[in-house]
Amino acid sequence: MAIRPVTTSASTIFDKAREGMGKGERKLNKAAAKVASGDFGPNPILEMAKAEAMYGANARVIQAHHEMLGTVLDTRS
């Protein structure tokens, strides 16, 4: 999957990251259900690892957004 730059407003970036976290969570749950049903092949395990990375990357975007917003609010006072 290609990485594309985001050129939208801050609230949209936050919304996209939140959507990405939701997608990662759904992907993780789907892979975990396969493992729980007895599918111990490499595909569910790899999907779980990819979902974890997706969730973590989007969580870091939200954290950076939060920190930048805090910095902006601190400099305006």
N, C-alpha and C positions, 0 to 999 in steps of 0.2 A: 504494500500500500504506500503510495507516495505521500510525502508530507508537504502540505501546502501552507503558505503563510496566511495568517488571519489578519484581515484589514478591516475590522469592524469595531464597534464601540465596546467599551469595557464590560457593560452589562451583557452584551452578546457573547463575549469571550467567556464570561462566567457561566452563562447558560449552556454554551457548547461544552465546556468542561464538565458541567453537571450531567449533561446528556451522555458524555463519554464515560463517566463513572457508572451511570445506569446501564449502559451497554456492556461495560466490563463485568458488572455484577451479574447481568443476565447470562453472559457467556460463561462465567465461572459456575453459576448454578446449573447450567445445562451440562457442562463437562463433569461436574460433581455428581449429577444424577446418573450419568453414564458409568462412572466409577462405582457408585453405590449399587448399580444394577449388575455389577460383575465384569464390566468392560475395563480390563486392566492394560489394554494396548497403549501404544505410545501416543495416539492421537488425543484422547481425552486429557492425558497428562500435559501434553504440549499446549492444548487449548487452555488448560488451567493456568499454565505459566504465562501465556500471552495475555489472558484476561487479567492476571495480577499486575503485569506490566502496564496494561492499558489503564487500569484503575489507579495505579500509583502515579502515572504520568499526569492524568487529569487532576488528581488530588494535589499534585505539586503546582499545577497551573492555578488552581483555586487558592492555594496558599500564597503564591506570588502575587496574585490579584489582591488578596487581603492585605498583604504587607505593603504593596504599592499604594493602595487606597489609604492605609493608615499613614504612610509617609506624606501623601498629598494633604490629608486633613491636618497633620501636624504642622506643615509648613504654612498653612493658611491662617493659623491663629496668631 
